[in-house]
Amino acid sequence: MTAERAFGLVTIDLDDTLWPCAPTLRRAEAALYAWLERTAPRLTAAWTPEAMRRHRRELMGRWPEIAHDLTAVRRRSLGELLAAYGYDTALADAAMACFLAHRNRVAPYADVVPALRALGAEYPLVSVTNGNADVARTPLRGLFDFSLTAADVGAQKPDPALFQGALRWSGVAPERALHLGDDPYRDVAAARRLGMTAIWVNRGNAPWPAELEPPTGEMRDFRPLQSWLEDRRHAL
């Protein structure tokens, strides 16, 4: 007789859990800035990439109602800067299309695709991210059953809205849901507050924050995950 599965849903963070985020963003921002140099040279003559990042941060303070939606923040920032130098604000849409095309050119860690295929054969998989990557436009297309971003639910983790959206979609109770993520606060602690089990995906071998209760599990990558799940199954 096959042992019952311990979980009825697996939610998974994206940036820095399934691929390295920083190099992806650097490439996307460089591609966007090169596009702006060709299309809006008066803007780039006055604004460096770092100055544009400061403008986005300042804009999030002025428009807190969209601060959770990184695409909306970036688009509005670009619109303001383009208008300030006499360009049509509609160019912000084309600029965002350029940025997002490169934002989704991610390079998953080597263990990710085999792990997702194995997980997906047994569990419903939902991606939950504060960022604006679109899984369907990445090399991981087709490996998730459902995907949610902070823009979809109106809040970023550690707010529970992303997890709650995944739970509603699946119809699974929190105690039968597992979350995998790299951030101790936004992923592990936030999921646990809802009653979910959470594994810390600690690819950088960082120390666990002393003020937080230790995670249920910690993994450097996904290779031990199937064995961990089997142990949980047989412990029921």
VEXLONU-987994 format. One record per residue: residue in three letters; chain; x, y, z of N, C-alpha, C in turn; residue number from 1. Coordinates in Angstrom, 1 decimal, padded with zeros to 4 digits. Layout:
% VEXLONU-987994
code:unit:n.X:n.Y:n.Z:ca.X:ca.Y:ca.Z:c.X:c.Y:c.Z:pos
ALA:A:X:Y:Z:X:Y:Z:X:Y:Z:NUM $
...
***
This chain:
% VEXLONU-987994
code:unit:n.X:n.Y:n.Z:ca.X:ca.Y:ca.Z:c.X:c.Y:c.Z:pos
MET:A:000.9:-001.2:000.0:000.0:000.0:000.0:000.9:001.2:000.0:1 $
THR:A:000.6:002.2:-000.9:001.4:003.4:-001.0:001.1:004.4:000.1:2 $
ALA:A:002.1:004.9:000.8:001.9:005.9:001.8:001.3:007.2:001.3:3 $
GLU:A:000.4:007.8:002.1:-000.2:009.0:001.7:000.8:010.1:001.6:4 $
ARG:A:000.7:011.0:000.6:001.6:012.2:000.5:001.4:013.1:001.7:5 $
ALA:A:002.5:013.7:002.2:002.4:014.6:003.3:001.8:015.9:002.9:6 $
PHE:A:001.9:016.3:001.6:001.5:017.6:001.2:000.5:017.5:-000.1:7 $
GLY:A:-000.4:018.5:-000.2:-001.3:018.5:-001.3:-000.9:019.7:-002.2:8 $
LEU:A:000.1:020.5:-001.9:000.4:021.7:-002.7:001.9:022.0:-002.4:9 $
VAL:A:002.6:022.4:-003.4:004.0:023.0:-003.2:004.0:024.3:-003.9:10 $
THR:A:004.3:025.4:-003.1:004.6:026.7:-003.6:006.1:027.0:-003.6:11 $
ILE:A:006.5:027.7:-004.6:007.9:027.9:-004.8:008.2:029.4:-005.2:12 $
ASP:A:009.1:030.0:-004.5:009.6:031.3:-004.9:010.5:031.2:-006.2:13 $
LEU:A:010.7:032.4:-006.8:011.4:032.3:-008.1:012.8:032.9:-007.9:14 $
ASP:A:013.0:034.2:-007.8:014.3:034.9:-007.8:015.1:034.4:-006.7:15 $
ASP:A:016.3:033.9:-007.0:017.3:033.4:-006.0:017.0:032.1:-005.4:16 $
THR:A:015.8:031.6:-005.8:015.5:030.2:-005.4:015.6:029.3:-006.6:17 $
LEU:A:015.1:029.7:-007.7:015.2:028.9:-009.0:016.3:029.4:-009.9:18 $
TRP:A:016.7:030.7:-009.8:017.7:031.2:-010.7:018.4:032.4:-009.9:19 $
PRO:A:019.6:032.8:-010.3:020.2:034.0:-009.6:019.6:035.2:-010.2:20 $
CYS:A:019.1:036.1:-009.2:018.4:037.3:-009.6:019.3:038.4:-010.1:21 $
ALA:A:020.3:038.7:-009.4:021.1:039.9:-009.6:021.7:040.0:-011.1:22 $
PRO:A:022.3:038.9:-011.6:022.8:039.0:-012.9:021.7:039.2:-014.0:23 $
THR:A:020.5:038.6:-013.7:019.4:038.7:-014.6:019.0:040.2:-014.7:24 $
LEU:A:018.9:040.8:-013.5:018.4:042.2:-013.5:019.5:043.1:-014.1:25 $
ARG:A:020.8:042.8:-013.9:021.8:043.7:-014.5:021.7:043.6:-016.0:26 $
ARG:A:021.6:042.4:-016.6:021.5:042.3:-018.0:020.2:043.0:-018.5:27 $
ALA:A:019.1:042.9:-017.9:017.9:043.5:-018.3:018.0:045.0:-018.2:28 $
GLU:A:018.6:045.6:-017.2:018.7:047.0:-017.0:019.7:047.6:-018.0:29 $
ALA:A:020.8:046.8:-018.3:021.7:047.3:-019.3:021.1:047.3:-020.7:30 $
ALA:A:020.2:046.3:-021.0:019.6:046.3:-022.3:018.6:047.4:-022.4:31 $
LEU:A:017.9:047.7:-021.3:016.9:048.8:-021.3:017.7:050.2:-021.5:32 $
TYR:A:018.8:050.3:-020.8:019.5:051.6:-020.9:020.0:051.8:-022.3:33 $
ALA:A:020.5:050.7:-022.9:021.0:050.8:-024.3:019.9:051.2:-025.2:34 $
TRP:A:018.7:050.7:-025.0:017.5:051.0:-025.8:017.2:052.5:-025.6:35 $
LEU:A:017.2:053.0:-024.4:017.0:054.4:-024.1:018.0:055.3:-024.7:36 $
GLU:A:019.3:054.9:-024.7:020.3:055.7:-025.4:020.0:055.9:-026.9:37 $
ARG:A:019.5:054.9:-027.5:019.1:055.0:-028.9:017.8:055.8:-029.1:38 $
THR:A:016.9:055.7:-028.2:015.5:056.2:-028.4:015.3:057.5:-027.7:39 $
ALA:A:015.9:057.7:-026.6:015.7:058.9:-025.8:017.0:059.5:-025.3:40 $
PRO:A:017.9:059.9:-026.2:019.2:060.2:-025.8:019.3:061.4:-024.8:41 $
ARG:A:018.3:062.3:-024.9:018.3:063.5:-024.0:018.2:063.0:-022.5:42 $
LEU:A:017.4:062.0:-022.4:017.2:061.4:-021.0:018.5:060.8:-020.5:43 $
THR:A:019.1:059.9:-021.3:020.3:059.2:-020.8:021.5:060.1:-020.7:44 $
ALA:A:021.4:061.2:-021.4:022.5:062.2:-021.2:022.5:062.8:-019.8:45 $
ALA:A:021.3:062.8:-019.2:021.1:063.4:-017.9:021.0:062.4:-016.7:46 $
TRP:A:020.6:061.2:-017.1:020.3:060.2:-016.0:021.1:059.0:-016.2:47 $
THR:A:021.9:058.6:-015.2:022.6:057.4:-015.2:021.7:056.2:-014.8:48 $
PRO:A:022.1:055.0:-015.0:021.2:053.9:-014.5:021.0:054.0:-012.9:49 $
GLU:A:022.0:054.3:-012.2:021.9:054.4:-010.7:020.9:055.6:-010.4:50 $
ALA:A:021.0:056.7:-011.1:020.0:057.8:-010.8:018.6:057.3:-011.1:51 $
MET:A:018.4:056.6:-012.2:017.1:056.1:-012.5:016.6:055.1:-011.4:52 $
ARG:A:017.5:054.3:-010.8:017.1:053.4:-009.7:016.6:054.3:-008.5:53 $
ARG:A:017.3:055.4:-008.3:016.9:056.3:-007.1:015.6:056.9:-007.4:54 $
HIS:A:015.3:057.2:-008.7:014.0:057.8:-009.0:012.9:056.8:-008.8:55 $
ARG:A:013.1:055.5:-009.1:012.1:054.5:-008.9:011.8:054.4:-007.4:56 $
ARG:A:012.9:054.4:-006.6:012.7:054.2:-005.1:011.9:055.4:-004.6:57 $
GLU:A:012.2:056.6:-005.1:011.5:057.8:-004.6:010.1:057.8:-005.1:58 $
LEU:A:009.8:057.3:-006.3:008.5:057.1:-006.8:007.6:056.2:-005.9:59 $
MET:A:008.2:055.1:-005.5:007.5:054.2:-004.6:007.0:054.8:-003.3:60 $
GLY:A:007.8:055.8:-002.8:007.3:056.6:-001.7:006.2:057.5:-002.0:61 $
ARG:A:006.2:058.0:-003.2:005.1:058.9:-003.6:003.8:058.2:-004.0:62 $
TRP:A:004.0:056.9:-004.5:002.9:056.1:-005.0:002.9:054.8:-004.2:63 $
PRO:A:002.6:054.8:-002.9:002.7:053.5:-002.2:001.7:052.5:-002.7:64 $
GLU:A:000.6:053.0:-003.3:-000.5:052.0:-003.7:000.0:051.1:-004.9:65 $
ILE:A:001.1:051.5:-005.6:001.6:050.6:-006.6:003.0:050.1:-006.3:66 $
ALA:A:003.5:050.3:-005.1:004.9:049.9:-004.7:005.1:048.4:-004.8:67 $
HIS:A:004.0:047.6:-004.6:004.1:046.2:-004.7:004.3:045.7:-006.1:68 $
ASP:A:004.0:046.5:-007.1:003.9:046.1:-008.5:005.2:046.7:-009.2:69 $
LEU:A:006.2:045.9:-009.3:007.5:046.5:-009.8:007.4:046.9:-011.3:70 $
THR:A:006.6:046.2:-012.1:006.4:046.6:-013.5:005.7:048.0:-013.5:71 $
ALA:A:004.7:048.2:-012.7:004.0:049.5:-012.7:004.9:050.6:-012.3:72 $
VAL:A:005.7:050.3:-011.2:006.6:051.3:-010.7:007.6:051.7:-011.8:73 $
ARG:A:008.2:050.7:-012.5:009.2:051.0:-013.5:008.6:051.8:-014.7:74 $
ARG:A:007.3:051.4:-015.1:006.7:052.0:-016.2:006.4:053.5:-015.9:75 $
ARG:A:005.8:053.7:-014.7:005.5:055.1:-014.3:006.8:056.0:-014.2:76 $
SER:A:007.8:055.4:-013.6:009.1:056.1:-013.5:009.6:056.5:-014.9:77 $
LEU:A:009.6:055.6:-015.8:010.0:055.8:-017.2:009.1:056.9:-017.8:78 $
GLY:A:007.8:056.8:-017.6:006.9:057.8:-018.2:007.2:059.2:-017.7:79 $
GLU:A:007.5:059.3:-016.4:007.8:060.7:-015.8:009.1:061.2:-016.4:80 $
LEU:A:010.2:060.4:-016.5:011.4:060.8:-017.1:011.4:061.1:-018.5:81 $
LEU:A:010.7:060.3:-019.3:010.5:060.6:-020.7:009.8:061.9:-020.9:82 $
ALA:A:008.7:062.2:-020.2:008.0:063.4:-020.3:008.8:064.6:-020.0:83 $
ALA:A:009.7:064.5:-019.0:010.5:065.6:-018.5:011.5:066.0:-019.6:84 $
TYR:A:011.8:065.1:-020.5:012.8:065.5:-021.6:012.1:065.6:-023.0:85 $
GLY:A:010.8:065.7:-022.9:010.1:066.0:-024.2:009.7:064.8:-025.0:86 $
TYR:A:009.8:063.7:-024.5:009.4:062.5:-025.2:008.0:062.0:-024.9:87 $
ASP:A:007.4:061.3:-025.9:006.1:060.8:-025.7:006.1:059.7:-024.6:88 $
THR:A:005.2:059.8:-023.6:005.2:058.9:-022.5:004.8:057.5:-023.0:89 $
ALA:A:004.2:057.4:-024.1:003.9:056.1:-024.6:005.1:055.2:-024.9:90 $
LEU:A:006.3:055.9:-025.0:007.5:055.1:-025.2:007.8:054.2:-024.0:91 $
ALA:A:007.2:054.6:-022.8:007.4:053.8:-021.6:007.0:052.3:-021.8:92 $
ASP:A:005.9:052.1:-022.6:005.4:050.8:-022.9:006.5:050.0:-023.7:93 $
ALA:A:007.0:050.6:-024.7:008.0:049.9:-025.5:009.3:049.7:-024.7:94 $
ALA:A:009.6:050.6:-023.9:010.8:050.4:-023.0:010.6:049.2:-022.1:95 $
MET:A:009.4:049.1:-021.5:009.1:048.0:-020.6:009.1:046.7:-021.4:96 $
ALA:A:008.6:046.7:-022.6:008.7:045.4:-023.4:010.1:045.0:-023.6:97 $
CYS:A:011.0:045.9:-023.8:012.4:045.6:-023.9:012.9:045.0:-022.6:98 $
PHE:A:012.6:045.7:-021.5:013.1:045.3:-020.2:012.6:043.9:-019.9:99 $
LEU:A:011.3:043.7:-020.0:010.8:042.4:-019.6:011.2:041.2:-020.5:100 $
ALA:A:011.5:041.5:-021.8:012.0:040.4:-022.6:013.3:039.9:-022.0:101 $
HIS:A:014.2:040.8:-021.6:015.5:040.4:-021.0:015.3:039.9:-019.5:102 $
ARG:A:014.3:040.5:-018.8:014.1:040.0:-017.4:013.7:038.6:-017.4:103 $
ASN:A:013.1:038.1:-018.4:012.7:036.7:-018.4:013.7:035.7:-019.1:104 $
ARG:A:014.8:036.2:-019.4:015.9:035.4:-019.9:016.8:034.9:-018.8:105 $
VAL:A:016.1:034.1:-017.9:016.8:033.6:-016.7:017.6:032.4:-017.0:106 $
ALA:A:018.5:032.1:-016.1:019.3:030.8:-016.3:019.1:030.0:-015.0:107 $
PRO:A:018.2:029.1:-015.0:017.9:028.3:-013.8:019.1:027.5:-013.3:108 $
TYR:A:019.2:027.4:-012.0:020.3:026.5:-011.5:020.1:025.1:-012.0:109 $
ALA:A:021.2:024.4:-012.1:021.2:023.1:-012.7:020.3:022.1:-012.1:110 $
ASP:A:020.0:022.2:-010.8:019.2:021.2:-010.2:017.7:021.5:-010.3:111 $
VAL:A:017.3:022.6:-010.9:015.9:023.1:-010.8:015.0:022.3:-011.8:112 $
VAL:A:015.3:022.2:-013.0:014.4:021.6:-014.0:014.1:020.1:-013.6:113 $
PRO:A:015.2:019.3:-013.3:014.9:017.9:-012.9:014.0:017.9:-011.6:114 $
ALA:A:014.2:018.7:-010.7:013.4:018.7:-009.5:012.0:019.1:-009.7:115 $
LEU:A:011.8:020.2:-010.6:010.4:020.6:-010.9:009.7:019.5:-011.6:116 $
ARG:A:010.3:018.8:-012.5:009.7:017.7:-013.2:009.2:016.6:-012.3:117 $
ALA:A:010.1:016.3:-011.4:009.8:015.2:-010.4:008.7:015.7:-009.5:118 $
LEU:A:008.7:016.9:-009.0:007.7:017.4:-008.1:006.4:017.5:-008.8:119 $
GLY:A:006.4:018.0:-010.0:005.2:018.2:-010.8:004.4:016.9:-011.1:120 $
ALA:A:005.2:015.8:-011.1:004.5:014.5:-011.3:003.7:014.0:-010.1:121 $
GLU:A:003.9:014.6:-009.0:003.2:014.2:-007.8:002.4:015.3:-007.1:122 $
TYR:A:002.8:016.6:-007.3:002.2:017.7:-006.5:001.7:018.8:-007.5:123 $
PRO:A:000.6:019.5:-007.1:000.4:020.8:-007.8:001.5:021.8:-007.4:124 $
LEU:A:002.0:022.5:-008.4:003.1:023.4:-008.2:002.6:024.8:-008.5:125 $
VAL:A:002.8:025.8:-007.6:002.5:027.2:-007.8:003.7:028.0:-007.5:126 $
SER:A:004.0:028.9:-008.5:005.1:029.9:-008.2:004.5:031.1:-007.6:127 $
VAL:A:005.2:031.7:-006.6:004.8:032.9:-005.9:006.0:033.8:-005.8:128 $
THR:A:005.9:035.0:-006.4:007.1:035.9:-006.4:006.7:037.3:-006.2:129 $
ASN:A:007.6:038.1:-005.5:007.5:039.5:-005.4:007.9:040.2:-006.6:130 $
GLY:A:008.6:039.5:-007.5:009.2:040.1:-008.7:008.2:040.1:-009.9:131 $
ASN:A:008.8:040.5:-011.0:007.9:040.6:-012.2:008.4:039.6:-013.3:132 $
ALA:A:009.0:038.5:-013.0:009.3:037.5:-013.9:008.0:036.8:-014.3:133 $
ASP:A:007.9:036.4:-015.6:006.7:035.7:-016.1:007.2:034.3:-016.4:134 $
VAL:A:006.8:033.3:-015.6:007.4:031.9:-015.7:007.1:031.4:-017.1:135 $
ALA:A:006.0:031.8:-017.7:005.6:031.3:-019.0:006.5:031.8:-020.1:136 $
ARG:A:007.3:032.8:-019.8:008.3:033.3:-020.8:009.7:032.9:-020.5:137 $
THR:A:009.9:032.1:-019.5:011.2:031.6:-019.1:011.5:030.2:-019.5:138 $
PRO:A:012.7:029.7:-019.3:012.9:028.2:-019.6:012.1:027.3:-018.8:139 $
LEU:A:011.4:027.8:-017.7:010.6:026.9:-016.9:009.1:026.9:-017.3:140 $
ARG:A:008.8:027.4:-018.5:007.5:027.4:-019.0:006.9:025.9:-019.0:141 $
GLY:A:005.7:025.8:-018.5:005.0:024.5:-018.5:005.3:023.6:-017.3:142 $
LEU:A:006.2:024.1:-016.4:006.5:023.3:-015.3:005.7:023.6:-014.0:143 $
PHE:A:004.9:024.7:-014.1:004.0:025.1:-013.0:002.6:025.0:-013.4:144 $
ASP:A:001.7:024.6:-012.4:000.3:024.5:-012.7:-000.4:025.9:-012.6:145 $
PHE:A:000.3:026.8:-011.8:-000.3:028.1:-011.6:000.8:029.0:-011.1:146 $
SER:A:000.7:030.3:-011.5:001.7:031.3:-011.0:001.1:032.6:-010.6:147 $
LEU:A:001.6:033.1:-009.5:001.1:034.4:-008.9:002.3:035.3:-008.7:148 $
THR:A:002.0:036.6:-008.9:003.0:037.6:-008.6:002.4:038.6:-007.6:149 $
ALA:A:003.2:039.4:-007.0:002.7:040.4:-006.1:001.7:041.4:-006.8:150 $
ALA:A:002.0:041.6:-008.1:001.1:042.5:-008.8:-000.3:041.9:-008.9:151 $
ASP:A:-000.4:040.5:-009.0:-001.7:039.8:-009.1:-002.5:040.0:-007.9:152 $
VAL:A:-001.9:039.9:-006.7:-002.6:039.9:-005.4:-002.6:041.2:-004.7:153 $
GLY:A:-001.8:042.2:-005.1:-001.8:043.5:-004.5:-000.9:043.6:-003.3:154 $
ALA:A:000.0:042.7:-003.1:000.9:042.8:-001.9:002.1:041.9:-002.2:155 $
GLN:A:003.3:042.3:-001.6:004.5:041.5:-001.6:004.6:040.7:-000.3:156 $
LYS:A:005.2:039.5:-000.5:005.6:038.8:000.7:006.6:039.7:001.6:157 $
PRO:A:006.5:039.7:002.9:005.9:038.7:003.8:004.4:038.8:004.0:158 $
ASP:A:003.7:039.8:003.4:002.2:039.8:003.4:001.7:038.4:003.0:159 $
PRO:A:000.7:037.9:003.6:000.3:036.5:003.3:-000.5:036.3:002.0:160 $
ALA:A:-000.8:037.5:001.2:-001.7:037.4:000.1:-001.2:036.4:-001.0:161 $
LEU:A:000.0:036.3:-001.3:000.5:035.4:-002.3:000.2:033.9:-001.9:162 $
PHE:A:000.6:033.6:-000.6:000.3:032.3:-000.2:-001.2:032.0:-000.1:163 $
GLN:A:-002.0:032.9:000.3:-003.4:032.7:000.4:-004.0:032.5:-001.0:164 $
GLY:A:-003.5:033.2:-002.0:-003.9:033.0:-003.3:-003.7:031.6:-003.8:165 $
ALA:A:-002.5:031.1:-003.5:-002.1:029.8:-003.9:-003.0:028.7:-003.2:166 $
LEU:A:-003.3:029.0:-001.9:-004.1:028.1:-001.2:-005.6:028.1:-001.7:167 $
ARG:A:-006.1:029.3:-002.0:-007.4:029.3:-002.6:-007.5:028.6:-003.9:168 $
TRP:A:-006.5:028.8:-004.8:-006.5:028.1:-006.1:-006.5:026.6:-005.9:169 $
SER:A:-005.8:026.1:-005.0:-005.6:024.7:-004.8:-006.7:024.0:-004.0:170 $
GLY:A:-007.3:024.8:-003.1:-008.3:024.2:-002.2:-007.6:023.4:-001.1:171 $
VAL:A:-006.3:023.6:-000.9:-005.5:022.8:000.1:-005.4:023.6:001.4:172 $
ALA:A:-005.6:023.0:002.5:-005.4:023.7:003.8:-003.9:024.0:004.0:173 $
PRO:A:-003.6:025.1:004.7:-002.2:025.5:005.0:-001.4:024.4:005.5:174 $
GLU:A:-001.9:023.6:006.4:-001.1:022.6:007.1:-000.7:021.5:006.1:175 $
ARG:A:-001.3:021.4:004.9:-000.9:020.4:003.9:-000.2:021.1:002.7:176 $
ALA:A:000.3:022.3:003.0:001.1:023.0:001.9:002.5:023.2:002.3:177 $
LEU:A:003.4:023.0:001.3:004.8:023.2:001.5:005.3:024.4:000.7:178 $
HIS:A:006.1:025.2:001.3:006.7:026.3:000.5:008.3:026.2:000.5:179 $
LEU:A:008.8:026.5:-000.6:010.3:026.5:-000.8:010.7:027.9:-001.2:180 $
GLY:A:011.7:028.5:-000.5:012.1:029.8:-000.8:013.4:030.2:-000.2:181 $
ASP:A:014.1:031.2:-000.7:015.4:031.6:-000.2:015.4:032.6:000.9:182 $
ASP:A:014.3:033.3:001.1:014.4:034.4:002.1:013.8:034.0:003.4:183 $
PRO:A:014.6:034.1:004.5:014.1:033.6:005.8:012.8:034.4:006.3:184 $
TYR:A:012.7:035.7:006.0:011.6:036.4:006.4:010.4:036.4:005.5:185 $
ARG:A:010.7:036.7:004.2:009.6:036.8:003.2:009.1:035.4:002.8:186 $
ASP:A:009.9:034.4:002.9:009.5:033.1:002.5:009.2:032.2:003.7:187 $
VAL:A:010.2:031.8:004.4:010.0:030.8:005.5:009.1:031.3:006.6:188 $
ALA:A:009.5:032.4:007.2:008.6:032.9:008.3:007.2:033.3:007.9:189 $
ALA:A:007.1:033.9:006.7:005.8:034.3:006.2:004.9:033.1:006.0:190 $
ALA:A:005.4:032.0:005.4:004.6:030.8:005.1:004.3:030.1:006.4:191 $
ARG:A:005.2:030.1:007.3:004.9:029.4:008.6:003.8:030.1:009.4:192 $
ARG:A:003.7:031.5:009.3:002.7:032.2:010.0:001.3:031.7:009.6:193 $
LEU:A:001.2:031.2:008.4:-000.1:030.8:007.9:-000.4:029.3:008.2:194 $
GLY:A:000.6:028.6:008.8:000.5:027.2:009.1:001.1:026.3:008.1:195 $
MET:A:001.8:026.9:007.1:002.4:026.0:006.1:003.8:025.5:006.6:196 $
THR:A:004.2:024.4:006.0:005.6:024.0:006.2:006.5:024.7:005.2:197 $
ALA:A:007.7:025.1:005.7:008.6:025.8:004.8:010.0:025.3:004.9:198 $
ILE:A:010.6:025.2:003.7:012.0:024.8:003.6:012.8:026.0:003.1:199 $
TRP:A:013.9:026.2:003.8:014.8:027.3:003.4:015.8:026.8:002.3:200 $
VAL:A:015.7:027.4:001.2:016.6:027.1:000.1:017.8:028.0:000.2:201 $
ASN:A:018.9:027.6:000.8:020.0:028.4:001.2:021.2:028.2:000.3:202 $
ARG:A:021.1:028.7:-000.9:022.1:028.4:-001.9:023.4:029.1:-001.6:203 $
GLY:A:023.4:030.2:-000.9:024.6:030.9:-000.6:025.2:030.5:000.7:204 $
ASN:A:024.7:029.5:001.4:025.2:029.1:002.7:025.3:030.2:003.7:205 $
ALA:A:024.2:031.0:003.8:024.1:032.1:004.7:023.7:031.7:006.1:206 $
PRO:A:024.0:032.4:007.1:023.6:032.1:008.5:022.1:032.3:008.6:207 $
TRP:A:021.4:031.5:009.4:020.0:031.7:009.7:019.9:032.8:010.7:208 $
PRO:A:018.9:033.8:010.5:018.7:034.9:011.5:018.5:034.3:012.9:209 $
ALA:A:019.2:034.8:013.8:019.1:034.3:015.2:017.7:034.6:015.8:210 $
GLU:A:017.1:035.6:015.4:015.8:036.0:016.0:014.6:035.1:015.5:211 $
LEU:A:014.8:034.3:014.5:013.8:033.5:013.9:013.9:032.0:014.4:212 $
GLU:A:012.8:031.4:014.6:012.8:030.0:014.9:013.4:029.2:013.7:213 $
PRO:A:014.2:028.2:014.0:014.9:027.5:012.9:013.9:026.9:011.9:214 $
PRO:A:014.3:026.8:010.6:013.3:026.3:009.6:013.1:024.8:009.8:215 $
THR:A:012.0:024.3:009.3:011.7:022.9:009.3:012.8:022.1:008.5:216 $
GLY:A:013.2:022.7:007.4:014.3:022.0:006.6:015.1:023.1:006.0:217 $
GLU:A:016.4:022.8:005.7:017.3:023.7:005.0:018.0:022.9:003.9:218 $
MET:A:018.1:023.4:002.7:018.8:022.7:001.6:019.6:023.7:000.8:219 $
ARG:A:020.8:023.3:000.4:021.6:024.1:-000.5:021.1:024.2:-001.9:220 $
ASP:A:020.4:023.1:-002.3:019.8:023.0:-003.6:018.6:022.0:-003.5:221 $
PHE:A:018.0:021.7:-004.6:016.8:020.8:-004.6:017.1:019.3:-004.6:222 $
ARG:A:018.4:018.9:-004.7:018.7:017.5:-004.9:018.3:016.6:-003.7:223 $
PRO:A:018.3:017.1:-002.5:017.8:016.3:-001.4:016.3:016.3:-001.2:224 $
LEU:A:015.6:017.0:-002.0:014.1:017.3:-001.8:013.3:016.0:-001.9:225 $
GLN:A:013.5:015.2:-002.9:012.7:014.0:-003.0:012.8:013.1:-001.8:226 $
SER:A:014.1:012.9:-001.3:014.3:012.1:-000.2:013.6:012.7:001.1:227 $
TRP:A:013.7:014.0:001.2:013.0:014.6:002.3:011.5:014.4:002.3:228 $
LEU:A:010.9:014.5:001.1:009.5:014.3:000.9:009.1:012.9:001.2:229 $
GLU:A:010.0:011.9:000.8:009.7:010.5:001.1:009.7:010.2:002.6:230 $
ASP:A:010.7:010.8:003.3:010.8:010.7:004.7:009.5:011.2:005.4:231 $
ARG:A:009.0:012.4:004.9:007.8:012.9:005.5:006.6:012.0:005.2:232 $
ARG:A:006.5:011.5:004.0:005.4:010.6:003.6:005.4:009.4:004.6:233 $
HIS:A:006.5:008.8:004.8:006.5:007.5:005.6:006.4:007.8:007.1:234 $
ALA:A:006.6:009.1:007.5:006.4:009.4:008.9:004.9:009.6:009.2:235 $
LEU:A:004.1:009.7:008.3:002.6:009.9:008.5:002.0:008.6:009.3:236 $
***
